[in-house]
Amino acid sequence: MPRVVRRRSLAAILTAVLAAIVVAIGIARSASPGWAATPETVDPKGLILLMRHAEAPGVGDPPNFQLRDCATQRNLDANGREQARRIGDLLQRLAIRPAAVHSSQWCRCLETARLLEAGPVRELPVLNSFFERREEQEAQIASLRRFLAGLPADGAPVVLVTHQVVVTALTGVFPASGEAVLLRANGTGAPAIEGRIRVEGSR
């Protein structure tokens, strides 16, 4: 009997750990509030992960910020790098890896994208931050919508690593660091929102 109890306790612990790894909230209009991301519930065809970069302490960038000089930027810390790796593991479990991976040109986004190990990383300027250049927001989001409209509904999954301001401007969602909004390509610049995923420890 004690052996059976221990086995059941272990199963309960493992279940709790898995539940803590995957958090799915903000589900689209008709989806169940209790929806959870599993390989059975996530169809990778036409899936778009619009993801905020992993944890990078601070806000914005220093005054001497240079796009091609990571030393002048706000970058991932050790927690952010580990967070990005765990997100990559999650993508693999959800069959979202390999994927077409595109990233903002900011170092914290490029590093996040590479640590996901989801596929070769391509820079995509329409994913860049306009945190300090709000006058560029409308034109940039319009360009991003044109990019999204060109993604096939039955295509391979796409991962877009970007910034909070871009995610919020496009979807209305204010993501935590490392959080991704799940979109579904539909041939328009307004892909359907299916949910949100993040790993425990996202802030």
Solvent accessible surface area in square Angstrom, and as a share of the most:
residue,aa,sasa,rsa
1,M,167,0.75
2,P,90,0.57
3,R,155,0.56
4,V,60,0.35
5,V,78,0.45
6,R,149,0.54
7,R,155,0.57
8,R,170,0.62
9,S,52,0.34
10,L,103,0.51
11,A,54,0.42
12,A,62,0.48
13,I,103,0.52
14,L,100,0.50
15,T,89,0.52
16,A,62,0.48
17,V,75,0.43
18,L,108,0.54
19,A,69,0.54
20,A,43,0.33
21,I,48,0.24
22,V,29,0.17
23,V,38,0.22
24,A,15,0.12
25,I,67,0.34
26,G,46,0.44
27,I,30,0.15
28,A,26,0.20
29,R,230,0.84
30,S,117,0.76
31,A,38,0.30
32,S,67,0.43
33,P,128,0.81
34,G,66,0.63
35,W,53,0.19
36,A,52,0.41
37,A,4,0.03
38,T,49,0.29
39,P,76,0.48
40,E,151,0.68
41,T,66,0.39
42,V,8,0.05
43,D,74,0.38
44,P,41,0.26
45,K,126,0.53
46,G,3,0.03
47,L,1,0.00
48,I,1,0.01
49,L,0,0.00
50,L,0,0.00
51,M,0,0.00
52,R,43,0.16
53,H,4,0.02
54,A,0,0.00
55,E,19,0.08
56,A,4,0.03
57,P,71,0.45
58,G,55,0.53
59,V,124,0.71
60,G,9,0.08
61,D,29,0.15
62,P,53,0.33
63,P,148,0.93
64,N,95,0.49
65,F,55,0.23
66,Q,104,0.46
67,L,54,0.27
68,R,161,0.59
69,D,61,0.32
70,C,65,0.39
71,A,96,0.74
72,T,18,0.10
73,Q,11,0.05
74,R,34,0.12
75,N,49,0.25
76,L,6,0.03
77,D,43,0.22
78,A,78,0.61
79,N,57,0.29
80,G,0,0.00
81,R,81,0.29
82,E,79,0.36
83,Q,0,0.00
84,A,0,0.00
85,R,111,0.41
86,R,74,0.27
87,I,4,0.02
88,G,0,0.00
89,D,68,0.35
90,L,2,0.01
91,L,0,0.00
92,Q,108,0.48
93,R,103,0.38
94,L,3,0.02
95,A,56,0.43
96,I,0,0.00
97,R,52,0.19
98,P,112,0.71
99,A,12,0.09
100,A,34,0.26
101,V,0,0.00
102,H,26,0.12
103,S,0,0.00
104,S,0,0.00
105,Q,25,0.11
106,W,14,0.05
107,C,14,0.09
108,R,5,0.02
109,C,0,0.00
110,L,12,0.06
111,E,48,0.22
112,T,0,0.00
113,A,0,0.00
114,R,143,0.52
115,L,38,0.19
116,L,0,0.00
117,E,127,0.57
118,A,2,0.02
119,G,25,0.24
120,P,101,0.63
121,V,40,0.23
122,R,127,0.46
123,E,66,0.30
124,L,29,0.15
125,P,74,0.46
126,V,29,0.16
127,L,0,0.00
128,N,17,0.09
129,S,7,0.05
130,F,1,0.00
131,F,78,0.33
132,E,126,0.57
133,R,75,0.28
134,R,126,0.46
135,E,141,0.63
136,E,67,0.30
137,Q,60,0.27
138,E,148,0.66
139,A,72,0.56
140,Q,23,0.10
141,I,16,0.08
142,A,40,0.31
143,S,31,0.20
144,L,0,0.00
145,R,80,0.29
146,R,161,0.59
147,F,53,0.22
148,L,0,0.00
149,A,38,0.29
150,G,62,0.59
151,L,25,0.13
152,P,78,0.49
153,A,59,0.46
154,D,108,0.56
155,G,14,0.14
156,A,71,0.55
157,P,13,0.08
158,V,11,0.07
159,V,0,0.00
160,L,0,0.00
161,V,0,0.00
162,T,0,0.00
163,H,8,0.03
164,Q,32,0.14
165,V,9,0.05
166,V,0,0.00
167,V,0,0.00
168,T,43,0.25
169,A,31,0.24
170,L,16,0.08
171,T,27,0.16
172,G,61,0.59
173,V,22,0.13
174,F,137,0.57
175,P,0,0.00
176,A,13,0.10
177,S,9,0.06
178,G,1,0.01
179,E,1,0.01
180,A,2,0.01
181,V,0,0.00
182,L,2,0.01
183,L,2,0.01
184,R,43,0.16
185,A,4,0.03
186,N,71,0.36
187,G,49,0.47
188,T,66,0.38
189,G,17,0.17
190,A,63,0.49
191,P,13,0.08
192,A,48,0.37
193,I,47,0.24
194,E,57,0.26
195,G,0,0.00
196,R,42,0.15
197,I,3,0.01
198,R,70,0.25
199,V,3,0.01
200,E,98,0.44
201,G,40,0.39
202,S,14,0.09
203,R,167,0.61
